[in-house]
Amino acid sequence: MAARLQEQKGGEMDTRIAIIGMSAILPCGTTVRESWETIRAGIDCLSDLPEDRVDVTAYFDPVKTTKDKIYCKRGGFIPEYDFDAREFGLNMFQMEDSDANQTISLLKVKEALQDAGIDALSKEKKNIGCVLGIGGGQKSSHEFYSRLNYVVVEKVLRKMGMPEEDVKVAVEKYKANFPEWRLDSFPGFLGNVTAGRCTNTFNLDGMNCVVDAACASSLIAVKVAIDELLHGDCDMMVTGATCTDNSIGMYMAFSKTPVFSTDPSVRAYDEKTKGMLIGEGSAMLVLKRYADAVRDGDEIHAVIRGCASSSDGKAAGIYTPTISGQEEALRRAYNRACVDPATVTLVEGHGTGTPVGDRIELTALRNLFDKAYGEGNTEKVAVGSIKSTIGHLKAVAGLAGMIKVIMALKHKTLPGTINVDNPPNLYDNTPINESSLYINTMNRPWFPPPGVPRRAGISSFGFGGANYHAVLEEAEPEHTSAYRLNKRPQPVLMMAATPAALQSLCEAQLKEFEAAIKENETVKNTAYIKCVKFGEQFKFPGSIPATNARLGFLVKDAEDACSTLRAICAQFAKDVTKEAWRLPREGVSFRAKGIATNGAVAALFSGQGAQYTHMFSEVAMNWPQFRQSIAAMDAAQSKVAGSDKDFERVSQVLYPRKPYEREPEQDHKKISLTAYSQPSTLACALGAFEIFKEAGFTPDFAAGHSLGEFAALYAAGCVDRDELFELVCRRARIMGGKDAPATPKGCMAAVIGPNAENIKVQAANVWLGNSNSPSQTVITGSVDGIQAESARLQKEGFRVVPLACESAFHSPQMENASSAFKDVISKVSFRTPKAETKLFSNVSGETYPTDAREMLTQHMTSSVKFLTQVRNMHQAGARIFVEFGPKQVLSKLVSETLKDDPSVVTVSVNPASGTDSDIQLRDAAVQLVVAGVNLQGFDKWDAPDATRMQAIKKKRTTLRLSAATYVSDKTKKVREAAMNDGRCVTYLKGAAPLIKAPEPVVDEAAKREAERLQKQLQDAQRQLDDAKRAAAEANSKLAAAKEEAKTAAASAKPAVDTAVVEKHRAILKSMLAELDGYGSVDASALQQQQAVPAPVKAAAPAAPVASAPAPAVSNELLEKAETVVMEVLAAKTGYETDMIEADMELETELGIDSIKRVEI
């Protein structure tokens, strides 16, 4: 403790807490990975009530006020999952007696510990505590208590005049529908045992308890865990929450509140929301002091800066939230975390979907963040709620939101909230647009202000005025190793000496995938393992023999690989002699041999004009190199802007929030302004280039179109990135009129048609701005001049398209801006282009001179000779042109210019604005490698799921469970038999109804006592009869077994392995030994039975004398002995006999404690 307090930061205790392990099962997935995939996909996971949760037919009535009925039948329900009871030391009776909260918590705590790198089931003690949020009553307790209501049933039936014989039958039928009270019933439905069972199973010796703050339970669990780490005795803490109660009791309670939505979905933070829907799930974290986690080299998913709480105090009612109470929890959380709220850019709210509750919460958030950010700073904090996706998980609500935030921090992504068209006004009727908040309704790359880490808040509020808020921070500003948990398709390359050999390879791999998918039905993870190994085996090799046949495509999972390989095999079957083909639907590229790429690869960079809002959005959410480029441009822009606050960061303009329904659709006007289009386009182009560069891409040529030439300077090694970004930001401000004298108003237009490259300009104040291709030239100049020249050219048959721009770029009208830019250029350190990369100039169309400054000073006022550049590069050997930047403008120009050369290949990394930019970028990599460009590996950021890298054969004790209380097949059969035994009321069988004679006046108390004593006598007699019958049967079996043993010993049948018998004999002997002192037990027959000796190999004789055969045990006897043992164990554990395996441990795997041993 003393040493811990010495870990100071700035003279104060370091209170940061590292999250080093996590797990979850939510309505959107059985794991954290699956859940994150679903959240990213924007899928609504709410569904109709399953039959094993609530009998909807019996209880549902759409009228809210109908007594004892529910008006809602929707909710969030976890998927079914595998649970190996043996692994956790539970037998089938214990499984039936334990609330689902306990079994799911065991599974998820184990997974969280494993995620933290801890062997959960190791036998040594661990200095780890466990505190869980477990709210309300456990639903299994209601099932047990319901059984006890048989007394009420008896009374009702007797009062109705049912014959006593029928009453008893009816009561037994009633009781058969509920679990029987047994040894493990009590701990099975106690909430606090949930944490205790975890510490017991995983041998954790830290504190264990459960806490309950209703829907805020999970965050108080986190708070208690943090306090224990900072001030208690544990090195680590497991914390989280589980709630599996979507039972009729819970649906009835919320129906009578009533807050359930009458819509099938939840619309948290939408003005048309109609209420909430409940869900079920479990989420667990492993926490450690931050300094300890760094010291031990743990993987840190995120950092908790602080967690605080408040109560509403006196409110209008126990259900009524208050703005002041929630606001106080927020203030305390940021004070405790030592975090300025103005550095927070995401809040995962409580957001249940109740109209009043949502408005109150948003108002409390507004009050805090408006004050922190200051007046006029609107829409700074993204607000969302996972409840629109999975429903309100009650005790788990806060942790479900925290898991979402952890993944958002880890993946540098602002996740969207679904089902929001228009947010509501705040509680004082202020539009949310006028506050510091906005509702984020689409996935967007997350870029905080330069120098500020990504930070987020999580709120969770409970009935009774319990308010909790936690503050989280990213563990790293950017990743340097594999981290991505959402699965992205990986590029693969398959090659062979000939197309026919490649066909055979594809067919063989298809068979392996099909076999793995089939085997996956009985051996878990085989399909996943096959897919991972396939991706590793066929990842980009770095080089390919030029004569080899090759094909490439993207693979996401085994099923996807199968589908693609089938299409490939079908294509080969049609014609294996084709030199090249492509399957656009599957994204397959094939070439019978490669193109000569040495000295032939050119990198092209887009210019201003191709930009669009949200360009490369998916790339930014999946590639650290790209995010670093955007963040660096943000930093450069902030530096250049200085005290000028009248600007937005590039990232804000690139990736704005999605407009609400009542707002105009997203346009590209802001990003088309020179101040934003130039830095955003360049940052995106170089971000994409960095991804390929890190995979080994080295261009032999570099060129750009207008602005793109500055990116080419970087690609050729002439300038550092940060210096280049600052240069481009200054250029954009100068050309946009910020930092230079005003430029005369002008415009530009594209002239399109045959032989457009040869047009001659005739109007005054008009110049040739860009020579792009044989059929496209751009004119630039004054507004009047361009209008006149456009009219003339249209008469000549050309199509003229006005361009969206602010000035007459690349004309003498830019002289004022050019002069100001010369001063900027003079301060930049340029280097000579790399020897291996030829850099071409827009000004001359030729390679750059040694000094780049000379050429750049003419850049703004000179025409862009792109057509000449392309022809000169081609003449110098360029054959493969790769366009880095938005769309495929330059690729099309090159294709037209060099259309007569079939060896020319053009590839754009972002050819279309309407599809997934990450898929397009990966597909571009595939096309390049198939063509012959050397790339190595390509994507190192995908983190394989370590928990799925081991093939697991389904065990006999593995159960397929849901959140409902487990009921074994055996018990289901018993219940079904009890309900369908043909018994009915006697007078319905033809007997006349009984007419009761008037009852004499009796002493009711004495009558009840007599009945009680009579029942006790009957029960005792029945137990005695059962015991006698069982003893007689056992003695008979043992005598028969003894006789058969003698017969078998006398025979000379071949010897067999007796290991199973010996193991079970030892088990029974140990049980018998423990019976001493527990009363008389007739086990003499078993004790007298002698062990049959196992076959012993005779020693080698001195003389060739045949040794006598050892006594043998017959297979028949072995089977009978094992059957007896299995039946006894099955009877006392609830297992089916075929589920029990010979190597199962009595206590840790069969759940047989000393009490059960006595029973056996």
N, C-alpha and C positions, 0 to 999 in steps of 0.2 A: 504494500500500500504506500509506504513512504517513497519507494523508488518511483511508483507511478506518479505521485504528486510532484516529483522532481522534473517530470517531463513538461517543461514550461514552454510557452510560446508568448514572447513579448511580456514576460513576467507573470503571465496567467496560465492556469492549467489548460492543456490542450484537450478540449472536450469533443473533438471530432471523432466520429464513429464510422468505421469502414464496414460496408456490406460485402462480405466475402463469399457468401453462399446464398442461393435462393431456389425456391421451387414453388410450384403452384399447380392446382387443377381448378379450372374455371369453366363456366359454360362455353367459353371460346377455345378450350383446349385442355389436354391432359397434362401439359407441361408449360413452362414459361415460354419456350420456343414456339410451340403451337399457338399459344395465346397471343403472342406478339405478332405472329403471321396473320392471325385473324383480325386483330386490331388494325394492322396496316392495311388489310384488304377492305376494311370498312363494312364488315359483315354483321348484320343484325342476328344475334344468336338466341333471341327469345323464341320460345316455342310453346306448344300446348302441353298441359300437364300430362306426364306419363302415367300409365295405369298403376305403377308400383308406388307412386307418391300419394295420389288422391283418387278415390272413386268418384270421378266427375259426374257420372250418370246419377249417382245417388245424391250428391251434395250441391250440384250447380243449379242456380236459378238467376237469370239475368236481372231480375228486380232486386235492387240493392237492399230493400227493406224487408225482404222475406226472412222470417225468423229461421235461424239454424241452417241457413243456406249461404253459399258463397256466390258472388256475382262475377268472379274472375277465374279464368282457367288458363292463364298464360304466365310464363315466368322464365327464369334462366336455370337450366339444368345441366349438371356436369355430364360429360360423356361417360360411358362405361369404361372401366379400367381393370387391369389385372392386379390381383393381390394374392401373394403367396403366404397363406396362413402359417405354414411351417416356418418360413423365414423369421416371422415375428413371434414364434412360440405360442400360437393360438390354435386350439382345437376347434372342432365345429360347434360344440356347445358354447364355447366362449365367443365364437364369431356371432352366433345367434343372440347371445346375451349382451353383446357390446354394441353401444350406439355407433352409428357410422362415423360420427365425429372422431372416435378413438382410432378406428382402423385407418381412415384417411389421414389423420394426423401422423400416425406412425409412418405411413408411406412417404408423406411429404417431408417430414423431419429427416428421414433417412436420405432422401434425395437432396435436401438442402445441405446436409453434412457432407455428402459425397461431392456436391458442387464446390464446397469449400476445401476439398482435398483431404477430408477426414474419413477414415475407415469407420463407418457408422456402427458396424456390427462386430468390431474388434472387442476382445474381452477385457482389455485394460481400462481402468477408470479414466475418465476425461474430466478436466476441470471446466465443465461447460454447464451452464444453467438453462432452464427452459421455462419461459412464461408465455402463456397463450391466451388469446382473447376468445373466450367461450361464453356466448351470451344465452340468457334465458334458460328454460328447462330443456333437457335432452328429450328428443321426440320418442326415443325408445322407452323412457320412463312412463310416458302416457300409455304406451302399449301394455306395459306390465301392470300399471294401475287399472287399466281398462278390464283386465282379466278379473280383478277383484270385485268388479261390479256385478259378478254373477249373483251376489246376494240380492241385489236390486231386481235382477231378472227373476230370481226365484219368487220374491215377494209379489211381483207384478203378475206372474203366471198363476200363482196360487189365488191371488185376489180375483183373477178372471175365471176361476173355477176349473183350471186345467187339472186333470188327474195327476196324482203324485208321481206315478210312473213316468208320465210324459214330461213333468217338470224336470225330473232328474235328467232325462234324455236331452231336453232342450238346453238345460244349463251346461251339460257336457259339450254339446255342439257349440254353444257360445264360447266356452273356455278354450275350446280347440282352436279358435281363431286368433288367440293371443299367446305370446311366449309364456312358457312355464317358469315359475319362480325356482331358481336353482342357486347353487353356490356362487356362480359368477354373475348373477343378475345384479346384485347391489353395486359392485364396482363398475359394471358394464354401463350403467346409466348415470353415474355420478360425473358431473362436469369436471371437477377438479382432478379426477383420475386420468383425464386425457393427458395432462402434462406429466403426471406421475408415471403413467404407462410408458411414456417416451423416455424419461430418465431411467426407468428400470430396464427397458429393452436395449437402450444404447449405452448403458453404464455411465451415465452422466452424474457427477457428484455435486454439481452446483445447485442453486436454489431451484425449486419447481413450484409453480402455482398457476392458477388461471385467474383472469380478471374479467369483469363484466361492466361495460359502460354502454350497453345496448349496441347501437350501430356504430359507436366509436370504440368498441372493445379492442380492435386490432391496434389502434394507435396508442391506447393506454398501455397495451402490452409492450409496444416498442419503447414507450417512455420509461416503463419500469425496467426493461432490459438495459437501456442506456444508463439509468441511475445505478444499476447493479455493476455495470462495467466500470463506471467512474468512481464509485464509492463502496463497492461490495467486494466479494471474494472470488469472482469468476474471471477466467481469462477470455472466455467467449460466452456468448449467449445465443440460444435458439429462441426466436420469437416469431409470432405470427398469429393466425386465427383460423378456425374452421367452423363452418356452419352448414349443416346438411338438412336443416329443418325446413323443408317445403311441404310439411305435412298438412293434414286437414286443420289441425289446431292453429297453425300459423296462418293459413289462408282464411280461416274463420275470423281470427283476431284482426287481420288487416281489412277484411271485408266490412267489419263492424266499426272501423275507425271513422269513415271509410276513405282510404287514400289510393286504392287501386285504380289504375287507368282503365277506362272503357275502350281504349284503343289497343290494338294488338302489340304495339311497340311503346317504348319509352322515348319521350322527346325532351330530354333534359335541356334546360336553357332555351327552349323555344316558346314563343308567345302562345302557341296553340296547345301546349302540353296539357294532358288530362289526368296526370297522376303517375304513380310509380308501379313497378312490378318487382316482385322479389325473386331472389336467386339463391344458389347454393355454391359452395366452393371452399377451397383451402389455399392459403398462401403462407409460406415460411421463409424466414431470413436467418442467416448466421451472421452475428455481429461481433466485431472485435475493435479494440481501441486502435485508432488510425495509426499511431506511431508503431504499435506492435505489428500491425499488418504490413506496413512498409518494411520494417525490420526483418520480418519472416518471409518476405517475397511473395505474399499472397496476391492473387488476382483480386483487385478491388472493383466491384461493379459500380459503386457509387458511394458517396460520403454523406452521412447524416450530420448536418451542422447543429441541429437542435430540434426539440419537440416540447411543446407547452400546451397548457390547457386552461380552461375557465369554465365557470358555470353561469347560467343565465340569471341566477337569482330569482327574484319574484317576477313571474311572467303571467300572461293571461290564462295559461293552462299548462298542464304537464306536457302536452304535445307541441306547444307554441314556441318556436325559436325566436330569438331576439337579435337585432342588429348589434346592439351594444355588447352582448355576451360573446358573439362570434368575433367581433372586432377586437375585444380584449384578448382572446386566445391568439389572434394573429399578431398583435403587438408583442405579447409575451414571447411568442415563438421566435420572432426576429431579434428581439433583445437578447434572448438566451443564446441564439445562434451567432450573435455578433455580426449580423448580416444586414446591410442596408436594403430595405425592400425595393429600392430603385434599381437594384442589380438583379432582381428576379424577373424572368421573362416567360414563365409558365406556371400556371396553377391548375392542379387537378382538384376540382372542387367536389363538394359532397353531392351536388346536382342530382337529386332523386327524381325530378320531374314533377314534383308537386308545385302548382303555380305560385302559391305564396312563399313556400320555402325557397324556391330558386331565386325569387326577386329579393328576398331578405338577404340571402347569402351574397348575391352579386353586389348588393348595396354595401354590405360590410366590407367586401373586398375593394370596392370603389373608394370608400372612405379612407382606407389605409394607403392604397397605391396612388391615389390622386395626390395625397399629401406628400408622399415620398418622391414622386416624379416631378411634381410642381405643375403649376398652371400651364395649360396649353399643350401638354404632352399627352396626346390621346393615342389610344390603341397600342400600348406598349406591352401589355401582359396578355398572353394567350390563355384562355380559360376553356377547360374541357371536362367531360365526365364520362367515365367508362360505363356508367349505369345504362346509357342508351344502347350499349352493345350487349351487356350481360345481365342487366337488372341490378337491383339493390341486394347485395349479398349479406346484409345485416351485419353481424359481428365481423365479417371479413371485408366489409366495404372499403375501409381505409387502406388495408394492405393490398387489395386488388388494384386500387388507384396508385399505390406506391410502386407495385411491380411495373405498372404501365410507365410511371415516371422514371424508374430505374432504367428501363429499356430505352426510353426516349433519350435520357442522358447518355447512355452507352452508345446509342446509334446516332446521336446528334440530330434527332428528328423531332419535330413538333407533330404529334399524332392528331389526326382529325377526330372530332366528335360527330357522330352520325345523327340523322333525323332532326337537324336544325335548319329551318328555312329562314326564320327571322327571330332574333332574340327579343325577350320582353324588355319593356322599360324598367328602370330601377324602381325601388319602392316609393321614391318621391316623384315618380313619373318622368325622370330624366332619361333621354335616349342613351343607350349604352355607348353609342358612337361618340358621345361627348365626354366620355370618361377615359381613364387609362386602360380600360379592359376591352377585349374583343373575344368573341366566340370563334375558336379555330375549327373550321369544318372540313379541312383537307390536310393530308400529310404534306409537310413542308420541311425543307432543310432548316436546321436551327442554328442561326448565327447571332450570338450576343454582340454587344458593342465591343470594340477592340480592347483587350486587356481585362475583360470581365468574364469570369467563368460562367458556364451554363448553370443556372440555379432554378430551382422549382419549389413550390409549396404544395402540400397535400392537406386537404381538410377532411375531417370526419366528425359528424355530429350525432349524438344519441338522444333518444327520448329522455326526458327529465332534465334537459338543459345542459348536457355534457358536450363541451366543445373542445376539439383537439386539432392542432395544426403542426405539421412537421416541415422542416426546411432541408432540402437535399441539394447536393452539388456534384458536378461531374468529377470523376476520379482523375481525369487527364484531359488537357485541352484537345489532344488528338492522339490517335492510336499509332503504334509502331509495329504491332504484331496482330495475328488473327484475333478477331473480336466479334465478327458479325454472326448473330444468332438467327436472323431471318435468312432462309435459304434462297440464294440466287443461282440461276442456271450457270454451270461452269462450262467453259469452252474446252472441247477435246479435239484431238487430231489423230486419226487412224491412218496408217500407211503400210504399204507392202511393195514388193518389187514390181508387181504387175497388177493391172486392174482385176484380173481373175483371182490372184492371191488375196487382194483386198476384199473381193466379194466373199471369199471363203472365211476370211477373218471376221467380217461383219456377221455372217451366218453363224459362226461359232459363238460370237459374243451374244447374239440374240438368243441362242439356245441356253447359254449360261444365265442370262437375265430371266428367261422364262422359268428355268429350273429354280432359281433363287426366289422368285415370286411365289411359285408353288410351294416351295419348302417353308416359306415365311408363314404359311398357315399353321404350321406345327412348331416351327423353330423361329422364335421371334428375332427380328433384326437382320435376318439373312439378306433380304432385299436391300436394306439400307447399306449393309456392309459391302455388298456387291457393287452398289452405285459409287460408294466412296473409293473403293479399290479401282474401279473402272476409270474414275476421274483422275486418280493418281497415275495409273498405268498409261493413260493416253493424254496426259497434259502436254502442253506445248513443249517440244523437246529442246528448242534452242537452235537446232539445225536439222535439215532434211536432205537426204541425197536427191539431187535434182531430177534423177530419172525415176524416182519412186512415184507410184500412184498414191494419191492422198485424198482424204475427205475430212471435213470438220463440221461440227455442229455444237449446239448447246444442250446440256443435260441437267435437268433439275432433280429427277428422282428415277427410280427403277422403271416405273410404268411409262414415264416420258421417254426413257432410253429405249424401251421395247418398241414403242410406237414409231420412233424415228428409225430404228434399225429395220423394222419391217418395211417401212417406206423405201429405205435404201436398198434392201434386198430385192424389192419389187422392181426398182429402177434398174438395177444391175440385170435382173432377169429379162428385162425388155431388150437391153443392148449393152453389153459389157465392153464394146469397142469404142464408145464415144470418148472424145478427147476431154470434154468438160461438160458439166451440167450443174444445175442448181434446183433444189426443191424449196421454193419460197415459203410454203406453208410450214415445213419442218425446219427451215433455216439451214439446209445442208448445202455445202459447196464441195464440188468434186473437180479434180484435175488429174489426168492420166500422168502428167509430169509437171514439174515446176517451171516457172519463168526465170530466166537469168536475171537475178536481182542485184548482183554485185555492181555497184556504181549506178544503179538505176532507180533508186527510191527517192521520191521528192515529197517534202512536207509543205502543204499549202495552208495558209491561215486566212480565215474569213475577215472581211472588212465590215464597216458600219453599214447597216441596212438590213442584214439578215437576222438581227436580234428579235427575240420575242419573249414575252413574260413567261416565267417558269421554264426557260430553256435549261436543259440538263438537270432538271429537278431530281429525277431518280438517281442520276449519277452522283449528285451532291449528297444524297442520303445513304450512299453505299460505298463511296471511295474517299478515303482520307486525303489522298493527293489532291483531289479536286476541291475538297473543302478548304484545304490549306491555301489554295490559289485564291478562292473567293475571300477568305479571311484576310489574306495579305493585301488584297485590293481594298477591302474595307479600311484597313489600317493606313494604307497609303492615302486614301481619300480623306480620312479624318485629319491626317497630318497636313495635307495640302490645303484643306478648307480652313484650318486654324480656328480663328474666332468666329468665322462665318457659320452660323448655326442654321442658315437657310438651305439646308441640303439633307438628303436622305442617304443612308449607306447603300452601296451597290446591292448588297444582299437583300435589303428591304425592298428595293425597286424590282429586283430580279424575282423574288419569291414573296409577293404580297399575299395577304389572306384572301380567301375566296369571297367574292361579294355575296351578301345576303340576297335572298330572293327579291326583296323590294328594291334593291339597288341595281344600277345599270350593269350589264355584263362586263367581264374583264376586257379591257382593251390594251393596246400596246403603245399608247400615246406617251406615257411618262418614260418608259424605257427607250423610246425612240428619240428623246431629247439627247443632244450631243453629250451633255454632262454625264449622262448615265449609259448611253448606248456604247460609247467607246470603252470605258473601263469594264463594263459588264461583258461585252463581247470578247475583249482581250483576256479577261480572267477566265472565262469559260474555255476559250480555245487553248490556253496554256494549261489549264487544269486537265483537260482531256489529253493533251500532249504529254504531260507528266506521267499519266497512267501508262501510256505506251513506252515512254522513255525508260521507266523503271523495269519494264519487261524486256528491255534490250533493243528497242527501236532506235536506230541511228540513221537519220536521213543523209543521203548523198547530196541533196539539193534542198534549199529552203527559200520560200518566197511567200509573199502575202499580197493581198489586194488592199491598197490604201492603208487603213489602220492596221491590217494584218501584217504589214511589213515590219511593224515593231515587234510582233510575236516572232517573226522569222529571225530578227536580230538575236533574240534570246535563244532560239533553236540552234543558231549557228555559233553560239558561245560568245557573242559580242558584248553582252551586258548582263549584269546580275538581275534576278527577278525583282527584288524589292526596289531597286533603283529604276528599273524599267516601269514598274507600276506607278511610281511617283511621277515619272516623266509623262506617262499617258494621262494620268489624272490632271496634270497641269495643262497638257495639250487640250484635253476635253474642256476645261474651264476657259481656256483662251479662245478656242473655236466656238464655244457657246456664249461668248461675250462677257464672261465674268471678269477675267484678269487681263483684258486687252481693249484697246479702243474699238468702238463699234465698227462692225463690218457692214458694208453696203448690203442691202437686202437683195437676195438672189435666190435662184432655184436651179433644179437639175431635171433632166428627162432622159429616158432611155429610148434610143432609136433602134427599132428591130426590123430586120428584113434582109433579103439576099444582098450581099456585097455592102452591108452597112459599114464595114471597116473602111471603106473608101469614100465616105461622104465628105463633102467640103462645106464648111460653115460660111454663110454669107451675111447673116444679120450682125449688126453692131453689138458689141459687148456680149458676144457668145463665143465660147471656145469648146474644143473637144476635151471633155473631162476624163473619160475612161475609154480606152480601146479594149473591149473585153473579149470579143470573139469575131469570127468573120461576119456574123449576122447581128452583132450587137455593139453599139457605141453609145456612150452617154455624153450629152451636151450639157454645158454648165454656163451660167451667166446671169445677167439681170433678168428680172421678171418679164419686162416688156420684150427683151430680146429673145428669150426662150419661147415666149408665146408666138412671136413672129416666125422664128425658125421652125418651130413645131408644125405650124400651119403649112409652111412651104414643103417640109419633108413628107407630111401626110399626103399632099397633093402628088408627090412623086411616088407614092405607093408604100411608104414605110409606116409601120405602126409606132406611134409615139406614146410613151407611158410616163406621166409625171411622177417624180420620186419624192418621197416624204423626207425632206431635209430642211435645215434652217438657213443655209447659205449656199452660195455658189462655190462649193468646195472644188479644189484643184483648178483654180483659176486665178488670174491676177487680182480679183476682188478680195482674195484672202491675204493681201500683202500686210495689212496691219497685224493680223494674227500671226503671220509668218515671222514678222520682225520680233514680236514678243516671244515667240517660241525659240528663236535663235539664242536668246539669252539663257533660256532653260537648257537647251542642248549643250551649250558651252560648259555647263557645270557637271555634265554626266561623264563618267569614265567608260569610254568605249574601248573594246579590244578588237584585234584583227580577227576576222572569221576563222573558225577551226579549219584546219587543212582538209579534213575529210568531208566538209560540208560547203558546197558552193552556194553563196548567198546572192540572190538576184534582186535588182532594184526596179521599182516602179518608174523612176525618173528616166532611166536609160534603157531599161529592158535587158541590160547586161549584168554581169557579175559586179558586186560591190568593189569599190576601191579599198585601199588599205585603211583609210580614215573614213569612218561612217558619217562623221559630222557634216562633211562637205555635201554628201548626197542628201542628208536629212534636212538641211537648211532650205533645200529647194522643194521639199516634199509637198508642202501645202499648196503651192502655187503652180506646180507642174502637173501635166496630164499623167494618168496612170496607164502605162504601156503594158498592160497585162498580157495582151495577145502576143506581143513581141517576146515577153518573158517566157511564155509557155513554149513557143516555137524554139527559142534558143536553148531552153532546158532539154527539150526533146532532142535537139540536134547534138547536145552534149552527152546524151545517153539516158535521160530520164524516161522510164517506161511505166512505173507504178506511182501514181499520184494519190496521196492521202490527204484529205481535207479535214483539218481540225477547226471546228467552229460550228455554229448553228446552220442547219439545212445543208443543201448540196449545190449551192449556187456556183461555186468554183469548179466542182466536179463536172457539172453540165457544160460549163464553158470549155474545159479541157477536152471533154469528150467530143464536142463539136469541132474544136480546133484541130484535133488529131484523129479525126474519124477515119482517115485513110490507113491508119496503122493498126492492124488487128492485135498487135502485141501490147498495146496500151491498156492499162487497167486503172480505173478510178474507183476509189473507196472513200466514202464519207462516214465519219463517226457519228453523225447525227442527221441523217438524210431527211427526216420528217418531224414536224413539230407536234403531231397528234398522237404519237405512240411512245411507249416506254423508252426513254433515252438510254437507260442502262442496258437494256436488251440490244438496242441498236449499236451501242459501243462495243459490246461483246461480239456481236455478229460481224462488225467491221474487223475485229481482231482475227476471227475465224477466216474471213475472206483473204486477209493479208497472209496468214500462215499457209493457207492452201496455195496461194499464188507463189509462195517461196520466200517471203520475208521472215527472217529469223526472230522469233519471240520466245521467251522462256517463262513457262509457268503461267504468267499473266495475273491471276487473282490470288493473292496470298492472304486475303482478309477474311475468308470464309472459315469459321471455326467448326469443325465436325463435332457432332454430338457424341462425346466420350461415353455417355451412358448407353449408346446404341451400337458400340463397336464390338460387342461381345454377343455371339449367337447364344440365345437362351432357349433351351428346349422346355416346352411347357410341362410343368411338374403336375403330379396327381393332385397336389394340394393347392394348385393355383386356381383361384376363383375369379369369375368375371362379375364385378360388382358395380352397383350404382350408388347413389346417395341414400337409397332406401335401406331400412334395416334388413340385414341379411337373413334370409330364410332358406335352409338347405332343401334340396330336392326331397329328402326323406321326410322332413317336416311338412312340406307341401303336400306330399302324398297322404300323410296322416290327416291333415286338415281336410283335404278333398274327400277322403274316405268318411270322415266324421260328418261332413255336410251331405254326403250322398249315399248314406247307408240304407236308405229306403224307409227309415222310421218317420212316422207322422203321428199326428194326434189320434188317439185310439178311436174316437167316435167318427173320424173320417174314414176308418177302415170298415165301417158298417155297423159298429156298435151304437146303441142308442145313447144319447147324451146322458150323463149322470146327473140325477137331481139330488142335490145334497139335502139331507135332513137337517133340521135345526140343530146347531151345535150346542152341547151343554156348556154351561158357564164353568170355566176352569181357571186355574191359577196360571196365567200366561207365563210368568217368570219360571215357575216350576216346570211347565211344559217345555220351554226353551232349553232349560238345563237338562231335562231328560233326553231331549233330542240330541243335545250336544254329546252327552255321555254315550248314548246309543251309537252315534256316528263314530266316536272314538273307538268303541269296541269293535265296530264293523271294520274300521280301517286297520286296527291292530290284527284282527283275525285274518284279513286279506293279506297283510304283509307277512304274517306267519306262514300262511299257506304258500305264498309265493316263494318264501325262503326255503321251505321244506322241498318244494317241487324243484327249485334250482339246485339244491344240495344233492338231491337224488339223481338228477340228470347229470351233474358234474361227476359224482362217484361212478355212475354207469359208464360215462365216457372215459374216465381215467382207467377203470378196470379193463375196458376194451382195448385201450391204448397199450396198457401193460402187457396184455395177452399177445397183442400183435407184435410188440417189441420182442417178446420171447421167441415167437415164431420166426420173426425176421432174423434174429441173431442165430437161430439154428440153421437157417438156410444159407446157401453160399452164393447169393446173388452179387453182381458187381457192386463195388463200393461207390457211394455218391458223396458229394460235399455236404457236410452237416453244419455249416457255419450259421445258417439261419436258425436251426433248432438250438444250437448252443447259445446263440445270442438271446433268444427268447427264454430259454431255460434259466439263463443268468438273470434276466429281468424278473421272472417269476420268483426265483429264489430270493432276490433282493426285496421283493414285495413281502414274501412270507416272513423274512427276518424282521421287517418293520412291524409285522402284526403282533409280535410279542408284547404283551402288556395292554393290548387293546380289547381283551375279552376273548372268549373261547371261539375258535374258528376250526371247523372240521376240515383240516387240510392234510390229514395223516396219509391219505392215499397218495397225494402228490409228493409229500416229503419222503415216503418210502420208495418212490420210483427211483431206480438207479439210472445214472447217466449212461447212455450207450456209448462205448468208446469209439472214437473216430478211427478210421483206417490208419494203420501204422506200417510204414515200409520196413520189412524185415532186414536185419543186418546181413551183410554178405557172408555166407557160410564158408567154413574152411574146406569142406568137401562138397561136391555137387549134390546137396540134399535139398529137395523142394521144401520150402517153408509153408506152414499151414496158413490158409487164408484168414485174415482178420474178420471179426464179426462185422457185418454190414447192416446199414439201415435202408429199408426199402423206400422207394420214392413215394409209395402210397402212404406210408407212415409219416414221412416228412410232410407231405401235403396236409394230412389230417392234423398233425401237431401245429403246423403253421396256421391252419384254419381256426383251430380252437383259440390260439393266442390272438389272432386278428379279430375274432368275434368278441372276445373279452375287451380288447382295447377299443374297438369300435363302439361297443355298448357304453363305455365310460367317457368317450371323447366326442361322440357325435359324428366321427368320420365314417364314410362308407369303407368297407373292408378293402376295396380295391384302391383306396387313396393312401393307405398306410404302407410305408416302405420299411424294409428291414433295418436300414441304418438310421432311422429317426430316433433322436434323443428323447427320453421320457419327459423331462421337465421343460427343456428349452424349445422343443419342437412339437411335442404332443400335448403340452400343457397339463401334464399329470403331476400334481403336487403331492405332498404327504397325505392329505385328506383323501384324495382320489386313490392313492395306493391302498389305503385301508379299505376303501369301498371295493376295490378290485380283489 
